[in-house]
Amino acid sequence: MARRMADEKFRNEQWEKRDAKHIAPFNQFVDELRCDERGWAPYVAPMYGGIRARLLSVLRDPGPKTQDSLGSGFLCMENDDPTAEKISEFFAGVGIKAKDIVPWNAYPWYINRAPNAAELNAGTEPLKHVIDLMRDLSVVMLHGGEAQKGWKRLIRQYPNLVAE
């Protein structure tokens, strides 16, 4: 079911569990990103697999419904917006469960537009950090051109990151 973050009970459950052992390393890292001069970044919802996830789902940048004031405060396919709904339906349609996923963005700070080249470069270190947290990672899914551009920058910087 999509758009569950519109339900206050579900949203509060996610907020209460944001420091759960499997997701805490990601959200502690987001706390660090929030101290960066680039601004605000959303947490990763605890419904996801966190350190045990096998799939990293990379989009462009956090959307408006990830903001604390306008939405959930989380990267989440249950956010109350069309993009999250499409992602939720896509994963459900192919049988991929939230516990198998960690969502992230090529540019993890909120800008609500396509990141430029410098911003994509700035997103490579956070992306690498997230990958390092995922001990069971086996698949990276890149959604869109900016995610692909960010990934190419990451691979240029860390050419041995991907197993052949």
Secondary structure, 3 states (H helix, E strand, C coil): CCCHHHCHHHHHHHHHCCCCCCCHHHHHHHHHHHCCCCCCCCEECCCCCHHHCCEEEEECCCCHHHCCCCCCCEECCCCCCHHHHHHHHHHHHCCCCHHHEEEEECCCCCCCCCCCHHHHHHHHHHHHHHHHHCCCCCEEEECCHHHHHHHHHHHHHCCCCCCC
